[in-house]
Amino acid sequence: MMVLTLLLAAAYLIGSIPTGLLLGKACGIDVRTKGSGNIGATNLYRTVGRKVGALTLVGDCLKGLLPVLVVAHGTFPAEYAPWVGLAAFCGHVFSIFLKFKGGKGVATALGVFLAVAPLAVAVALVLFALLMFIWRYVSLGSISAATVMPVAVYFLGGNSSVVMVTVAIALIVIIRHLENIKRLLAGTENRFKA
């Protein structure tokens, strides 16, 4: 149990590293005061530029992916991996370095799921891409992908730990997008411009 506690703590701390905030500051801005105020890749893309947005996406994704891969390919029990992923995800969303505030968690969740449920990720990414192509709303694609993930994980044979973690992450992602949902319903949400 001590080993699992240490792994969860380490994953949480890694997830807590505010990639977007650090990259924004390297460009001379505090992204929390620009655009939507979010520290995620979409806001960095819109306020700082394509390159920094892409780097934020990769960095946030790696925060979820790497801790899970270390556990999954180490000498630890296999059931630890999804819980370590959840800890990394929670670190991003509730960062200890940002007074327990953070991003919406989509990219970090992607990293976790690439490690524990890659086939389900393929299903979610197809849905995300389709909705983005039709309506150009990142938030709609993200919310829809989060919604479909638990179903995809369940039907593609994910074990109970992976299913539980997926449900928890999906719920948090959706809750973090409540303001986006209100704007989508009001027709005031910003569309993604390539």
Rosetta constraint file for C-alpha pairs under 8 A:
AtomPair CA 1 CA 5 HARMONIC 6.20 0.50
AtomPair CA 2 CA 6 HARMONIC 6.23 0.50
AtomPair CA 3 CA 7 HARMONIC 6.19 0.50
AtomPair CA 4 CA 8 HARMONIC 6.06 0.50
AtomPair CA 4 CA 80 HARMONIC 7.03 0.50
AtomPair CA 5 CA 9 HARMONIC 6.13 0.50
AtomPair CA 6 CA 10 HARMONIC 6.08 0.50
AtomPair CA 7 CA 11 HARMONIC 6.06 0.50
AtomPair CA 7 CA 84 HARMONIC 6.62 0.50
AtomPair CA 8 CA 12 HARMONIC 6.04 0.50
AtomPair CA 8 CA 83 HARMONIC 7.33 0.50
AtomPair CA 8 CA 84 HARMONIC 5.21 0.50
AtomPair CA 8 CA 87 HARMONIC 5.63 0.50
AtomPair CA 8 CA 88 HARMONIC 7.71 0.50
AtomPair CA 9 CA 13 HARMONIC 6.23 0.50
AtomPair CA 9 CA 87 HARMONIC 7.38 0.50
AtomPair CA 10 CA 14 HARMONIC 6.24 0.50
AtomPair CA 11 CA 15 HARMONIC 6.05 0.50
AtomPair CA 11 CA 67 HARMONIC 5.86 0.50
AtomPair CA 11 CA 84 HARMONIC 6.00 0.50
AtomPair CA 11 CA 85 HARMONIC 7.26 0.50
AtomPair CA 11 CA 87 HARMONIC 5.70 0.50
AtomPair CA 11 CA 88 HARMONIC 4.65 0.50
AtomPair CA 11 CA 91 HARMONIC 7.55 0.50
AtomPair CA 12 CA 16 HARMONIC 6.04 0.50
AtomPair CA 12 CA 84 HARMONIC 7.95 0.50
AtomPair CA 12 CA 87 HARMONIC 4.78 0.50
AtomPair CA 12 CA 88 HARMONIC 4.43 0.50
AtomPair CA 12 CA 89 HARMONIC 7.32 0.50
AtomPair CA 12 CA 90 HARMONIC 6.54 0.50
AtomPair CA 12 CA 91 HARMONIC 4.43 0.50
AtomPair CA 12 CA 92 HARMONIC 7.75 0.50
AtomPair CA 13 CA 17 HARMONIC 6.79 0.50
AtomPair CA 13 CA 88 HARMONIC 7.24 0.50
AtomPair CA 13 CA 91 HARMONIC 6.15 0.50
AtomPair CA 13 CA 95 HARMONIC 7.90 0.50
AtomPair CA 13 CA 96 HARMONIC 7.57 0.50
AtomPair CA 14 CA 63 HARMONIC 6.13 0.50
AtomPair CA 14 CA 67 HARMONIC 7.99 0.50
AtomPair CA 14 CA 88 HARMONIC 6.41 0.50
AtomPair CA 14 CA 91 HARMONIC 7.09 0.50
AtomPair CA 15 CA 60 HARMONIC 7.81 0.50
AtomPair CA 15 CA 63 HARMONIC 5.23 0.50
AtomPair CA 15 CA 64 HARMONIC 6.71 0.50
AtomPair CA 15 CA 87 HARMONIC 7.48 0.50
AtomPair CA 15 CA 88 HARMONIC 4.22 0.50
AtomPair CA 15 CA 89 HARMONIC 5.98 0.50
AtomPair CA 15 CA 90 HARMONIC 7.04 0.50
AtomPair CA 15 CA 91 HARMONIC 4.27 0.50
AtomPair CA 15 CA 92 HARMONIC 4.68 0.50
AtomPair CA 15 CA 95 HARMONIC 7.41 0.50
AtomPair CA 15 CA 108 HARMONIC 7.75 0.50
AtomPair CA 16 CA 88 HARMONIC 7.30 0.50
AtomPair CA 16 CA 90 HARMONIC 7.79 0.50
AtomPair CA 16 CA 91 HARMONIC 4.09 0.50
AtomPair CA 16 CA 92 HARMONIC 4.65 0.50
AtomPair CA 16 CA 93 HARMONIC 7.63 0.50
AtomPair CA 16 CA 94 HARMONIC 7.15 0.50
AtomPair CA 16 CA 95 HARMONIC 4.29 0.50
AtomPair CA 16 CA 96 HARMONIC 6.10 0.50
AtomPair CA 16 CA 97 HARMONIC 6.49 0.50
AtomPair CA 16 CA 102 HARMONIC 7.97 0.50
AtomPair CA 17 CA 91 HARMONIC 7.72 0.50
AtomPair CA 17 CA 92 HARMONIC 6.97 0.50
AtomPair CA 17 CA 95 HARMONIC 7.18 0.50
AtomPair CA 17 CA 97 HARMONIC 7.15 0.50
AtomPair CA 18 CA 22 HARMONIC 6.19 0.50
AtomPair CA 18 CA 39 HARMONIC 7.30 0.50
AtomPair CA 18 CA 92 HARMONIC 7.01 0.50
AtomPair CA 18 CA 95 HARMONIC 7.45 0.50
AtomPair CA 18 CA 97 HARMONIC 7.62 0.50
AtomPair CA 18 CA 98 HARMONIC 7.94 0.50
AtomPair CA 18 CA 102 HARMONIC 7.41 0.50
AtomPair CA 19 CA 23 HARMONIC 6.13 0.50
AtomPair CA 19 CA 39 HARMONIC 7.74 0.50
AtomPair CA 19 CA 56 HARMONIC 5.93 0.50
AtomPair CA 19 CA 59 HARMONIC 6.16 0.50
AtomPair CA 19 CA 60 HARMONIC 6.33 0.50
AtomPair CA 20 CA 24 HARMONIC 5.91 0.50
AtomPair CA 20 CA 31 HARMONIC 7.55 0.50
AtomPair CA 20 CA 39 HARMONIC 4.98 0.50
AtomPair CA 20 CA 40 HARMONIC 5.76 0.50
AtomPair CA 20 CA 41 HARMONIC 6.71 0.50
AtomPair CA 20 CA 44 HARMONIC 6.72 0.50
AtomPair CA 20 CA 53 HARMONIC 7.95 0.50
AtomPair CA 20 CA 56 HARMONIC 5.25 0.50
AtomPair CA 21 CA 25 HARMONIC 6.12 0.50
AtomPair CA 21 CA 30 HARMONIC 6.49 0.50
AtomPair CA 21 CA 31 HARMONIC 6.06 0.50
AtomPair CA 21 CA 32 HARMONIC 7.44 0.50
AtomPair CA 21 CA 39 HARMONIC 5.65 0.50
AtomPair CA 22 CA 26 HARMONIC 6.18 0.50
AtomPair CA 23 CA 27 HARMONIC 6.51 0.50
AtomPair CA 23 CA 52 HARMONIC 6.88 0.50
AtomPair CA 23 CA 56 HARMONIC 7.25 0.50
AtomPair CA 24 CA 28 HARMONIC 6.41 0.50
AtomPair CA 24 CA 29 HARMONIC 5.31 0.50
AtomPair CA 24 CA 30 HARMONIC 5.91 0.50
AtomPair CA 24 CA 31 HARMONIC 5.77 0.50
AtomPair CA 24 CA 44 HARMONIC 7.17 0.50
AtomPair CA 24 CA 48 HARMONIC 7.07 0.50
AtomPair CA 24 CA 52 HARMONIC 7.72 0.50
AtomPair CA 25 CA 29 HARMONIC 4.88 0.50
AtomPair CA 25 CA 30 HARMONIC 5.58 0.50
AtomPair CA 25 CA 31 HARMONIC 7.62 0.50
AtomPair CA 27 CA 48 HARMONIC 7.60 0.50
AtomPair CA 30 CA 34 HARMONIC 7.17 0.50
AtomPair CA 31 CA 35 HARMONIC 7.53 0.50
AtomPair CA 31 CA 37 HARMONIC 6.02 0.50
AtomPair CA 31 CA 38 HARMONIC 6.98 0.50
AtomPair CA 31 CA 39 HARMONIC 6.22 0.50
AtomPair CA 31 CA 43 HARMONIC 7.62 0.50
AtomPair CA 31 CA 44 HARMONIC 6.94 0.50
AtomPair CA 31 CA 47 HARMONIC 7.54 0.50
AtomPair CA 32 CA 36 HARMONIC 7.63 0.50
AtomPair CA 32 CA 37 HARMONIC 3.97 0.50
AtomPair CA 32 CA 38 HARMONIC 5.76 0.50
AtomPair CA 32 CA 39 HARMONIC 6.30 0.50
AtomPair CA 33 CA 37 HARMONIC 5.33 0.50
AtomPair CA 34 CA 43 HARMONIC 7.97 0.50
AtomPair CA 34 CA 47 HARMONIC 6.61 0.50
AtomPair CA 35 CA 43 HARMONIC 6.30 0.50
AtomPair CA 35 CA 46 HARMONIC 7.36 0.50
AtomPair CA 35 CA 47 HARMONIC 6.29 0.50
AtomPair CA 36 CA 43 HARMONIC 6.36 0.50
AtomPair CA 37 CA 43 HARMONIC 7.28 0.50
AtomPair CA 38 CA 43 HARMONIC 6.06 0.50
AtomPair CA 38 CA 102 HARMONIC 7.63 0.50
AtomPair CA 38 CA 103 HARMONIC 6.00 0.50
AtomPair CA 38 CA 104 HARMONIC 7.85 0.50
AtomPair CA 39 CA 43 HARMONIC 6.67 0.50
AtomPair CA 39 CA 44 HARMONIC 7.02 0.50
AtomPair CA 39 CA 102 HARMONIC 6.81 0.50
AtomPair CA 39 CA 103 HARMONIC 5.45 0.50
AtomPair CA 40 CA 44 HARMONIC 6.40 0.50
AtomPair CA 40 CA 56 HARMONIC 6.83 0.50
AtomPair CA 40 CA 57 HARMONIC 7.36 0.50
AtomPair CA 40 CA 103 HARMONIC 5.56 0.50
AtomPair CA 40 CA 104 HARMONIC 7.09 0.50
AtomPair CA 40 CA 105 HARMONIC 7.96 0.50
AtomPair CA 41 CA 45 HARMONIC 5.93 0.50
AtomPair CA 41 CA 52 HARMONIC 7.92 0.50
AtomPair CA 41 CA 53 HARMONIC 4.70 0.50
AtomPair CA 41 CA 54 HARMONIC 6.68 0.50
AtomPair CA 41 CA 55 HARMONIC 7.85 0.50
AtomPair CA 41 CA 56 HARMONIC 5.07 0.50
AtomPair CA 41 CA 57 HARMONIC 5.03 0.50
AtomPair CA 41 CA 107 HARMONIC 7.96 0.50
AtomPair CA 42 CA 46 HARMONIC 6.27 0.50
AtomPair CA 42 CA 53 HARMONIC 6.35 0.50
AtomPair CA 42 CA 138 HARMONIC 7.82 0.50
AtomPair CA 43 CA 47 HARMONIC 5.98 0.50
AtomPair CA 43 CA 53 HARMONIC 7.45 0.50
AtomPair CA 44 CA 48 HARMONIC 5.24 0.50
AtomPair CA 44 CA 49 HARMONIC 6.50 0.50
AtomPair CA 44 CA 50 HARMONIC 7.87 0.50
AtomPair CA 44 CA 52 HARMONIC 6.36 0.50
AtomPair CA 44 CA 53 HARMONIC 4.73 0.50
AtomPair CA 44 CA 56 HARMONIC 7.34 0.50
AtomPair CA 45 CA 49 HARMONIC 4.64 0.50
AtomPair CA 45 CA 50 HARMONIC 4.89 0.50
AtomPair CA 45 CA 51 HARMONIC 7.38 0.50
AtomPair CA 45 CA 52 HARMONIC 6.39 0.50
AtomPair CA 45 CA 53 HARMONIC 3.93 0.50
AtomPair CA 45 CA 54 HARMONIC 7.16 0.50
AtomPair CA 46 CA 50 HARMONIC 7.51 0.50
AtomPair CA 46 CA 53 HARMONIC 7.68 0.50
AtomPair CA 48 CA 52 HARMONIC 6.43 0.50
AtomPair CA 48 CA 53 HARMONIC 7.26 0.50
AtomPair CA 49 CA 53 HARMONIC 6.10 0.50
AtomPair CA 50 CA 54 HARMONIC 6.11 0.50
AtomPair CA 51 CA 55 HARMONIC 6.22 0.50
AtomPair CA 52 CA 56 HARMONIC 6.08 0.50
AtomPair CA 53 CA 57 HARMONIC 6.25 0.50
AtomPair CA 54 CA 58 HARMONIC 6.28 0.50
AtomPair CA 55 CA 59 HARMONIC 5.99 0.50
AtomPair CA 56 CA 60 HARMONIC 5.94 0.50
AtomPair CA 57 CA 61 HARMONIC 6.04 0.50
AtomPair CA 57 CA 107 HARMONIC 5.98 0.50
AtomPair CA 58 CA 62 HARMONIC 6.10 0.50
AtomPair CA 58 CA 107 HARMONIC 7.74 0.50
AtomPair CA 59 CA 63 HARMONIC 6.41 0.50
AtomPair CA 60 CA 64 HARMONIC 6.99 0.50
AtomPair CA 60 CA 92 HARMONIC 7.91 0.50
AtomPair CA 60 CA 107 HARMONIC 5.53 0.50
AtomPair CA 60 CA 108 HARMONIC 5.02 0.50
AtomPair CA 60 CA 111 HARMONIC 7.76 0.50
AtomPair CA 61 CA 65 HARMONIC 6.22 0.50
AtomPair CA 61 CA 107 HARMONIC 4.77 0.50
AtomPair CA 61 CA 108 HARMONIC 4.40 0.50
AtomPair CA 61 CA 109 HARMONIC 7.14 0.50
AtomPair CA 61 CA 110 HARMONIC 6.03 0.50
AtomPair CA 61 CA 111 HARMONIC 4.37 0.50
AtomPair CA 61 CA 112 HARMONIC 7.68 0.50
AtomPair CA 62 CA 66 HARMONIC 5.60 0.50
AtomPair CA 62 CA 108 HARMONIC 7.04 0.50
AtomPair CA 62 CA 111 HARMONIC 5.83 0.50
AtomPair CA 63 CA 67 HARMONIC 7.00 0.50
AtomPair CA 63 CA 88 HARMONIC 6.59 0.50
AtomPair CA 63 CA 89 HARMONIC 7.93 0.50
AtomPair CA 63 CA 108 HARMONIC 6.07 0.50
AtomPair CA 63 CA 111 HARMONIC 7.02 0.50
AtomPair CA 64 CA 68 HARMONIC 6.82 0.50
AtomPair CA 64 CA 85 HARMONIC 5.85 0.50
AtomPair CA 64 CA 88 HARMONIC 5.55 0.50
AtomPair CA 64 CA 89 HARMONIC 6.19 0.50
AtomPair CA 64 CA 108 HARMONIC 4.73 0.50
AtomPair CA 64 CA 109 HARMONIC 6.30 0.50
AtomPair CA 64 CA 110 HARMONIC 7.29 0.50
AtomPair CA 64 CA 111 HARMONIC 4.48 0.50
AtomPair CA 64 CA 112 HARMONIC 4.56 0.50
AtomPair CA 65 CA 69 HARMONIC 6.21 0.50
AtomPair CA 65 CA 85 HARMONIC 7.49 0.50
AtomPair CA 65 CA 108 HARMONIC 7.53 0.50
AtomPair CA 65 CA 110 HARMONIC 7.85 0.50
AtomPair CA 65 CA 111 HARMONIC 4.09 0.50
AtomPair CA 65 CA 112 HARMONIC 4.88 0.50
AtomPair CA 65 CA 113 HARMONIC 7.67 0.50
AtomPair CA 65 CA 114 HARMONIC 6.77 0.50
AtomPair CA 65 CA 115 HARMONIC 5.94 0.50
AtomPair CA 66 CA 70 HARMONIC 6.12 0.50
AtomPair CA 66 CA 111 HARMONIC 7.81 0.50
AtomPair CA 67 CA 71 HARMONIC 6.39 0.50
AtomPair CA 67 CA 84 HARMONIC 6.81 0.50
AtomPair CA 67 CA 85 HARMONIC 6.88 0.50
AtomPair CA 67 CA 88 HARMONIC 7.44 0.50
AtomPair CA 68 CA 72 HARMONIC 5.90 0.50
AtomPair CA 68 CA 81 HARMONIC 5.21 0.50
AtomPair CA 68 CA 82 HARMONIC 6.97 0.50
AtomPair CA 68 CA 84 HARMONIC 6.05 0.50
AtomPair CA 68 CA 85 HARMONIC 5.53 0.50
AtomPair CA 68 CA 112 HARMONIC 6.60 0.50
AtomPair CA 68 CA 115 HARMONIC 6.39 0.50
AtomPair CA 68 CA 116 HARMONIC 7.74 0.50
AtomPair CA 69 CA 73 HARMONIC 5.84 0.50
AtomPair CA 69 CA 81 HARMONIC 7.66 0.50
AtomPair CA 69 CA 115 HARMONIC 6.29 0.50
AtomPair CA 70 CA 74 HARMONIC 5.78 0.50
AtomPair CA 71 CA 75 HARMONIC 7.36 0.50
AtomPair CA 71 CA 76 HARMONIC 5.97 0.50
AtomPair CA 71 CA 78 HARMONIC 7.67 0.50
AtomPair CA 71 CA 80 HARMONIC 7.07 0.50
AtomPair CA 71 CA 81 HARMONIC 5.64 0.50
AtomPair CA 71 CA 84 HARMONIC 7.77 0.50
AtomPair CA 72 CA 76 HARMONIC 7.05 0.50
AtomPair CA 72 CA 77 HARMONIC 7.88 0.50
AtomPair CA 72 CA 78 HARMONIC 5.98 0.50
AtomPair CA 72 CA 80 HARMONIC 7.79 0.50
AtomPair CA 72 CA 81 HARMONIC 5.57 0.50
AtomPair CA 76 CA 80 HARMONIC 7.04 0.50
AtomPair CA 77 CA 81 HARMONIC 7.87 0.50
AtomPair CA 79 CA 83 HARMONIC 7.57 0.50
AtomPair CA 79 CA 161 HARMONIC 6.74 0.50
AtomPair CA 80 CA 84 HARMONIC 6.19 0.50
AtomPair CA 81 CA 85 HARMONIC 6.30 0.50
AtomPair CA 81 CA 116 HARMONIC 7.45 0.50
AtomPair CA 82 CA 86 HARMONIC 6.26 0.50
AtomPair CA 82 CA 112 HARMONIC 7.54 0.50
AtomPair CA 82 CA 116 HARMONIC 6.55 0.50
AtomPair CA 82 CA 161 HARMONIC 6.66 0.50
AtomPair CA 82 CA 162 HARMONIC 5.64 0.50
AtomPair CA 82 CA 165 HARMONIC 6.39 0.50
AtomPair CA 83 CA 87 HARMONIC 6.25 0.50
AtomPair CA 83 CA 161 HARMONIC 7.65 0.50
AtomPair CA 83 CA 165 HARMONIC 6.75 0.50
AtomPair CA 84 CA 88 HARMONIC 6.34 0.50
AtomPair CA 85 CA 89 HARMONIC 6.16 0.50
AtomPair CA 85 CA 109 HARMONIC 7.97 0.50
AtomPair CA 85 CA 112 HARMONIC 5.22 0.50
AtomPair CA 86 CA 90 HARMONIC 6.07 0.50
AtomPair CA 86 CA 112 HARMONIC 7.63 0.50
AtomPair CA 86 CA 165 HARMONIC 6.34 0.50
AtomPair CA 86 CA 169 HARMONIC 7.05 0.50
AtomPair CA 87 CA 91 HARMONIC 6.15 0.50
AtomPair CA 88 CA 92 HARMONIC 6.54 0.50
AtomPair CA 88 CA 108 HARMONIC 7.61 0.50
AtomPair CA 89 CA 93 HARMONIC 6.41 0.50
AtomPair CA 89 CA 105 HARMONIC 6.34 0.50
AtomPair CA 89 CA 108 HARMONIC 5.71 0.50
AtomPair CA 89 CA 109 HARMONIC 6.05 0.50
AtomPair CA 89 CA 112 HARMONIC 7.64 0.50
AtomPair CA 89 CA 169 HARMONIC 7.62 0.50
AtomPair CA 90 CA 94 HARMONIC 5.56 0.50
AtomPair CA 90 CA 95 HARMONIC 7.43 0.50
AtomPair CA 90 CA 105 HARMONIC 7.98 0.50
AtomPair CA 91 CA 95 HARMONIC 4.82 0.50
AtomPair CA 91 CA 96 HARMONIC 7.10 0.50
AtomPair CA 92 CA 102 HARMONIC 5.74 0.50
AtomPair CA 92 CA 103 HARMONIC 6.15 0.50
AtomPair CA 92 CA 104 HARMONIC 7.94 0.50
AtomPair CA 92 CA 105 HARMONIC 6.27 0.50
AtomPair CA 92 CA 108 HARMONIC 7.13 0.50
AtomPair CA 93 CA 100 HARMONIC 7.54 0.50
AtomPair CA 93 CA 101 HARMONIC 6.27 0.50
AtomPair CA 93 CA 102 HARMONIC 4.43 0.50
AtomPair CA 93 CA 103 HARMONIC 4.98 0.50
AtomPair CA 93 CA 104 HARMONIC 5.90 0.50
AtomPair CA 93 CA 105 HARMONIC 5.65 0.50
AtomPair CA 94 CA 98 HARMONIC 7.67 0.50
AtomPair CA 94 CA 99 HARMONIC 7.66 0.50
AtomPair CA 94 CA 100 HARMONIC 4.08 0.50
AtomPair CA 94 CA 101 HARMONIC 4.67 0.50
AtomPair CA 94 CA 102 HARMONIC 5.27 0.50
AtomPair CA 94 CA 103 HARMONIC 7.84 0.50
AtomPair CA 95 CA 99 HARMONIC 6.49 0.50
AtomPair CA 95 CA 100 HARMONIC 4.51 0.50
AtomPair CA 95 CA 101 HARMONIC 5.48 0.50
AtomPair CA 95 CA 102 HARMONIC 5.51 0.50
AtomPair CA 96 CA 100 HARMONIC 4.95 0.50
AtomPair CA 96 CA 101 HARMONIC 7.63 0.50
AtomPair CA 98 CA 102 HARMONIC 6.60 0.50
AtomPair CA 104 CA 173 HARMONIC 5.98 0.50
AtomPair CA 104 CA 176 HARMONIC 5.46 0.50
AtomPair CA 104 CA 177 HARMONIC 7.08 0.50
AtomPair CA 105 CA 109 HARMONIC 5.84 0.50
AtomPair CA 105 CA 173 HARMONIC 6.19 0.50
AtomPair CA 106 CA 110 HARMONIC 6.16 0.50
AtomPair CA 106 CA 142 HARMONIC 6.77 0.50
AtomPair CA 106 CA 173 HARMONIC 6.68 0.50
AtomPair CA 107 CA 111 HARMONIC 6.45 0.50
AtomPair CA 108 CA 112 HARMONIC 6.43 0.50
AtomPair CA 109 CA 113 HARMONIC 6.11 0.50
AtomPair CA 109 CA 169 HARMONIC 7.08 0.50
AtomPair CA 110 CA 114 HARMONIC 6.02 0.50
AtomPair CA 110 CA 121 HARMONIC 7.39 0.50
AtomPair CA 111 CA 115 HARMONIC 6.64 0.50
AtomPair CA 112 CA 116 HARMONIC 6.40 0.50
AtomPair CA 113 CA 117 HARMONIC 4.96 0.50
AtomPair CA 113 CA 118 HARMONIC 6.10 0.50
AtomPair CA 113 CA 120 HARMONIC 7.81 0.50
AtomPair CA 113 CA 121 HARMONIC 6.37 0.50
AtomPair CA 114 CA 118 HARMONIC 4.59 0.50
AtomPair CA 114 CA 121 HARMONIC 6.43 0.50
AtomPair CA 116 CA 162 HARMONIC 7.14 0.50
AtomPair CA 117 CA 121 HARMONIC 6.42 0.50
AtomPair CA 117 CA 153 HARMONIC 6.57 0.50
AtomPair CA 117 CA 158 HARMONIC 7.20 0.50
AtomPair CA 117 CA 162 HARMONIC 7.88 0.50
AtomPair CA 118 CA 122 HARMONIC 6.46 0.50
AtomPair CA 119 CA 123 HARMONIC 6.70 0.50
AtomPair CA 119 CA 153 HARMONIC 8.00 0.50
AtomPair CA 119 CA 156 HARMONIC 7.36 0.50
AtomPair CA 120 CA 124 HARMONIC 6.30 0.50
AtomPair CA 120 CA 149 HARMONIC 6.24 0.50
AtomPair CA 120 CA 152 HARMONIC 5.09 0.50
AtomPair CA 120 CA 153 HARMONIC 5.41 0.50
AtomPair CA 120 CA 156 HARMONIC 6.95 0.50
AtomPair CA 121 CA 125 HARMONIC 5.91 0.50
AtomPair CA 121 CA 149 HARMONIC 7.18 0.50
AtomPair CA 122 CA 126 HARMONIC 6.22 0.50
AtomPair CA 123 CA 127 HARMONIC 6.51 0.50
AtomPair CA 123 CA 149 HARMONIC 7.89 0.50
AtomPair CA 123 CA 152 HARMONIC 7.04 0.50
AtomPair CA 124 CA 128 HARMONIC 6.09 0.50
AtomPair CA 124 CA 144 HARMONIC 7.89 0.50
AtomPair CA 124 CA 145 HARMONIC 4.68 0.50
AtomPair CA 124 CA 146 HARMONIC 7.48 0.50
AtomPair CA 124 CA 148 HARMONIC 6.35 0.50
AtomPair CA 124 CA 149 HARMONIC 6.17 0.50
AtomPair CA 124 CA 152 HARMONIC 7.92 0.50
AtomPair CA 125 CA 129 HARMONIC 5.95 0.50
AtomPair CA 125 CA 145 HARMONIC 6.86 0.50
AtomPair CA 126 CA 130 HARMONIC 6.08 0.50
AtomPair CA 127 CA 131 HARMONIC 6.20 0.50
AtomPair CA 127 CA 141 HARMONIC 7.11 0.50
AtomPair CA 127 CA 144 HARMONIC 7.33 0.50
AtomPair CA 127 CA 145 HARMONIC 6.38 0.50
AtomPair CA 128 CA 132 HARMONIC 6.07 0.50
AtomPair CA 128 CA 140 HARMONIC 7.99 0.50
AtomPair CA 128 CA 141 HARMONIC 4.32 0.50
AtomPair CA 128 CA 142 HARMONIC 6.49 0.50
AtomPair CA 128 CA 144 HARMONIC 6.93 0.50
AtomPair CA 128 CA 145 HARMONIC 5.78 0.50
AtomPair CA 129 CA 133 HARMONIC 6.00 0.50
AtomPair CA 129 CA 141 HARMONIC 7.19 0.50
AtomPair CA 130 CA 134 HARMONIC 6.28 0.50
AtomPair CA 131 CA 135 HARMONIC 5.82 0.50
AtomPair CA 131 CA 136 HARMONIC 6.96 0.50
AtomPair CA 131 CA 137 HARMONIC 7.46 0.50
AtomPair CA 131 CA 140 HARMONIC 7.20 0.50
AtomPair CA 131 CA 141 HARMONIC 5.60 0.50
AtomPair CA 132 CA 136 HARMONIC 4.30 0.50
AtomPair CA 132 CA 137 HARMONIC 5.71 0.50
AtomPair CA 132 CA 138 HARMONIC 6.40 0.50
AtomPair CA 132 CA 140 HARMONIC 7.80 0.50
AtomPair CA 132 CA 141 HARMONIC 6.03 0.50
AtomPair CA 135 CA 191 HARMONIC 7.65 0.50
AtomPair CA 136 CA 191 HARMONIC 5.19 0.50
AtomPair CA 136 CA 192 HARMONIC 5.23 0.50
AtomPair CA 136 CA 193 HARMONIC 7.66 0.50
AtomPair CA 137 CA 141 HARMONIC 6.43 0.50
AtomPair CA 137 CA 189 HARMONIC 7.54 0.50
AtomPair CA 137 CA 190 HARMONIC 6.96 0.50
AtomPair CA 137 CA 191 HARMONIC 4.93 0.50
AtomPair CA 137 CA 192 HARMONIC 5.79 0.50
AtomPair CA 138 CA 142 HARMONIC 6.07 0.50
AtomPair CA 138 CA 191 HARMONIC 7.32 0.50
AtomPair CA 138 CA 192 HARMONIC 6.40 0.50
AtomPair CA 139 CA 143 HARMONIC 6.00 0.50
AtomPair CA 139 CA 177 HARMONIC 7.19 0.50
AtomPair CA 139 CA 180 HARMONIC 6.43 0.50
AtomPair CA 139 CA 181 HARMONIC 7.89 0.50
AtomPair CA 140 CA 144 HARMONIC 6.00 0.50
AtomPair CA 140 CA 181 HARMONIC 7.88 0.50
AtomPair CA 140 CA 184 HARMONIC 7.84 0.50
AtomPair CA 141 CA 145 HARMONIC 5.97 0.50
AtomPair CA 142 CA 146 HARMONIC 6.09 0.50
AtomPair CA 143 CA 147 HARMONIC 6.16 0.50
AtomPair CA 143 CA 173 HARMONIC 7.09 0.50
AtomPair CA 143 CA 174 HARMONIC 5.74 0.50
AtomPair CA 143 CA 177 HARMONIC 7.25 0.50
AtomPair CA 144 CA 148 HARMONIC 6.25 0.50
AtomPair CA 145 CA 149 HARMONIC 6.11 0.50
AtomPair CA 146 CA 150 HARMONIC 7.65 0.50
AtomPair CA 146 CA 169 HARMONIC 7.85 0.50
AtomPair CA 146 CA 170 HARMONIC 4.79 0.50
AtomPair CA 146 CA 171 HARMONIC 7.80 0.50
AtomPair CA 146 CA 173 HARMONIC 6.76 0.50
AtomPair CA 146 CA 174 HARMONIC 7.08 0.50
AtomPair CA 147 CA 151 HARMONIC 7.78 0.50
AtomPair CA 147 CA 170 HARMONIC 6.15 0.50
AtomPair CA 147 CA 174 HARMONIC 7.80 0.50
AtomPair CA 148 CA 152 HARMONIC 6.10 0.50
AtomPair CA 149 CA 153 HARMONIC 5.97 0.50
AtomPair CA 149 CA 166 HARMONIC 6.83 0.50
AtomPair CA 149 CA 167 HARMONIC 7.94 0.50
AtomPair CA 149 CA 170 HARMONIC 7.25 0.50
AtomPair CA 150 CA 154 HARMONIC 6.07 0.50
AtomPair CA 150 CA 163 HARMONIC 6.10 0.50
AtomPair CA 150 CA 166 HARMONIC 5.41 0.50
AtomPair CA 150 CA 167 HARMONIC 5.49 0.50
AtomPair CA 150 CA 170 HARMONIC 7.33 0.50
AtomPair CA 151 CA 155 HARMONIC 6.22 0.50
AtomPair CA 152 CA 156 HARMONIC 5.90 0.50
AtomPair CA 153 CA 157 HARMONIC 6.38 0.50
AtomPair CA 153 CA 158 HARMONIC 5.18 0.50
AtomPair CA 153 CA 162 HARMONIC 7.59 0.50
AtomPair CA 153 CA 163 HARMONIC 6.26 0.50
AtomPair CA 153 CA 166 HARMONIC 7.64 0.50
AtomPair CA 154 CA 158 HARMONIC 5.37 0.50
AtomPair CA 154 CA 159 HARMONIC 7.74 0.50
AtomPair CA 154 CA 163 HARMONIC 6.16 0.50
AtomPair CA 158 CA 162 HARMONIC 5.81 0.50
AtomPair CA 158 CA 163 HARMONIC 6.09 0.50
AtomPair CA 159 CA 163 HARMONIC 6.27 0.50
AtomPair CA 160 CA 164 HARMONIC 6.08 0.50
AtomPair CA 161 CA 165 HARMONIC 6.13 0.50
AtomPair CA 162 CA 166 HARMONIC 5.97 0.50
AtomPair CA 163 CA 167 HARMONIC 6.18 0.50
AtomPair CA 164 CA 168 HARMONIC 6.27 0.50
AtomPair CA 165 CA 169 HARMONIC 6.13 0.50
AtomPair CA 166 CA 170 HARMONIC 5.97 0.50
AtomPair CA 167 CA 171 HARMONIC 6.14 0.50
AtomPair CA 168 CA 172 HARMONIC 6.33 0.50
AtomPair CA 169 CA 173 HARMONIC 6.11 0.50
AtomPair CA 170 CA 174 HARMONIC 6.18 0.50
AtomPair CA 171 CA 175 HARMONIC 6.12 0.50
AtomPair CA 172 CA 176 HARMONIC 6.03 0.50
AtomPair CA 173 CA 177 HARMONIC 6.39 0.50
AtomPair CA 174 CA 178 HARMONIC 6.62 0.50
AtomPair CA 177 CA 181 HARMONIC 6.18 0.50
AtomPair CA 178 CA 182 HARMONIC 6.33 0.50
AtomPair CA 179 CA 183 HARMONIC 6.32 0.50
AtomPair CA 180 CA 184 HARMONIC 6.02 0.50
AtomPair CA 180 CA 189 HARMONIC 6.61 0.50
AtomPair CA 181 CA 185 HARMONIC 6.18 0.50
AtomPair CA 182 CA 186 HARMONIC 6.15 0.50
AtomPair CA 183 CA 187 HARMONIC 5.86 0.50
AtomPair CA 183 CA 188 HARMONIC 4.95 0.50
AtomPair CA 183 CA 189 HARMONIC 4.78 0.50
AtomPair CA 184 CA 188 HARMONIC 6.18 0.50
AtomPair CA 184 CA 189 HARMONIC 5.17 0.50
